[in-house]
Amino acid sequence: MQSQCKKLNVDGLTLIELVIALAILAILASAVIPMAEVTIQRTKEIELKRNLRQIRSAVDAYKADFDDAVLKKKITTSIDETGYPESLEELVNGKDWGGLYGYNKKYLRRIPSDPLDEFELGWGVRSYSDDYDSTVWGGEDIYDVYSQSDKYGLDGTPYNKW
């Protein structure tokens, strides 16, 4: 009698191979997740810097047009008028400057949002007469904007100091 040995044809994974594969995936996931969180934070920081620069540039252009309109005697001003906008909406609505341009010159299409504003507080604003690090708006005009987030950036500085 010949012994008939059948060769088993196994196409699946053994338990040890499966455990090793899961361990490798866990190690890779533990390295990727923190990198993804840092990437998300860095993206929000870049957007915050861009939005702050956009608003601050619009405020500066508004002030430059005010000074130009005064210089060309298109508008008359009072002694206590600084030339900065009274609200951020003025940058969107625009101003005629006494016919300096012949139309309402607009400085922003819309007011950019603060990407780190998790409580929807909006931008913090400072007037020309406020201290440079004031968190309370004097109410006269808008000289500067800042984020109202109490978190810190990747470089260790608080976002509201940017």
C-alpha positions in Angstrom: 0.0 0.0 0.0 1.2 3.3 -0.9 0.7 6.0 1.6 -1.1 8.8 0.0 -0.1 12.1 1.5 -2.0 15.0 0.6 -0.3 18.3 0.5 -2.3 21.0 2.1 -2.6 24.1 0.0 -2.8 27.1 2.4 -3.4 30.5 0.9 -4.3 32.5 4.0 -2.3 34.3 6.7 -1.2 32.8 9.9 -2.1 34.4 13.2 1.5 35.5 13.7 1.7 37.2 10.3 -1.5 39.0 11.0 -0.3 40.2 14.4 3.0 41.4 12.9 1.2 43.3 10.1 -1.1 45.0 12.6 1.9 46.0 14.8 3.6 47.6 11.8 0.4 49.5 10.9 0.0 50.7 14.5 3.6 52.0 14.6 3.1 53.8 11.3 -0.2 55.3 12.5 1.3 56.5 15.7 3.9 58.4 13.7 1.5 59.9 11.1 -1.2 61.2 13.5 1.0 63.8 15.3 2.5 64.9 12.0 -1.0 65.5 10.6 -2.0 67.5 13.7 1.1 69.7 13.3 0.3 70.1 9.6 -3.3 71.2 10.4 -2.0 73.7 13.0 0.7 75.1 10.6 -2.0 75.5 7.9 -4.2 77.5 10.2 -1.2 79.7 11.3 -0.4 80.4 7.7 -4.0 81.4 7.0 -4.0 83.6 10.2 -0.8 85.4 9.0 -2.3 85.9 5.6 -5.6 87.3 6.9 -3.9 89.6 9.4 -1.7 90.9 6.6 -4.6 91.4 4.3 -6.7 93.4 6.8 -3.7 95.4 8.0 -2.7 96.3 4.5 -6.3 97.4 3.8 -6.3 99.6 6.9 -3.0 101.2 5.8 -4.3 101.8 2.2 -7.4 103.4 3.7 -5.3 105.7 5.8 -3.1 106.6 2.8 -6.2 107.5 0.8 -7.4 109.6 3.7 -4.1 111.5 3.8 -4.1 111.9 0.0 -7.7 113.3 0.0 -6.7 115.8 2.8 -3.6 116.8 0.9 -5.6 117.4 -2.3 -8.2 119.2 -0.3 -11.0 116.8 -1.3 -12.2 116.4 2.3 -12.0 118.5 5.4 -11.2 117.0 8.7 -11.5 117.7 12.3 -8.5 117.9 14.7 -9.3 114.6 16.4 -9.8 112.6 13.2 -7.0 110.1 12.6 -8.0 108.9 9.2 -8.4 105.2 10.1 -11.7 103.4 9.5 -14.3 103.4 12.2 -15.2 99.8 11.5 -14.0 96.9 9.4 -17.1 97.1 7.3 -15.9 100.5 6.0 -13.1 98.5 4.3 -15.7 96.4 2.5 -18.2 99.2 1.7 -15.5 101.6 0.5 -15.4 105.4 0.5 -15.6 108.1 -2.1 -13.0 110.4 -0.5 -14.8 113.6 -1.7 -14.5 112.6 -5.3 -10.8 111.6 -5.2 -11.6 108.5 -7.2 -15.1 109.2 -8.5 -16.4 106.0 -7.0 -16.4 104.2 -3.6 -13.0 102.7 -3.4 -13.2 99.3 -1.7 -10.3 97.9 0.2 -11.5 94.3 0.9 -14.1 92.1 -0.9 -15.0 90.6 2.5 -13.6 90.6 6.0 -11.4 87.5 6.3 -12.2 85.2 9.2 -9.9 84.2 12.0 -9.1 80.6 11.4 -8.3 80.1 15.1 -11.5 81.7 16.4 -13.2 78.7 17.9 -15.8 80.7 19.9 -16.7 83.0 17.0 -15.6 86.2 18.8 -14.4 87.8 15.6 -11.2 89.9 15.3 -10.0 91.9 18.2 -9.4 95.6 17.2 -7.3 98.4 18.6 -7.7 102.1 17.9 -5.0 104.6 17.3 -5.1 105.9 20.8 -5.0 102.4 22.4 -1.8 100.8 23.7 0.0 98.5 21.3 -1.0 95.4 23.3 -4.4 96.5 24.5 -7.2 93.9 24.5 -9.9 96.6 25.0 -11.0 98.7 22.0 -11.1 102.4 22.6 -13.9 102.7 20.0 -12.7 105.6 18.0 -11.2 104.0 15.0 -9.5 100.8 13.9 -5.7 101.0 13.8 -4.9 97.3 14.2 -6.5 93.9 14.4 -5.5 90.7 16.2 -6.7 87.2 16.9 -8.7 86.7 20.1 -7.5 83.1 20.4 -5.8 82.3 23.7 -3.8 79.4 22.2 -0.1 79.4 21.4 1.6 79.0 18.0 4.1 76.4 17.0 6.9 78.9 17.8 5.6 79.4 21.3 4.1 82.9 20.9 0.4 83.5 21.6 -1.7 84.1 18.6 -3.2 87.3 20.0 0.3 88.8 19.9 0.8 88.3 16.1 
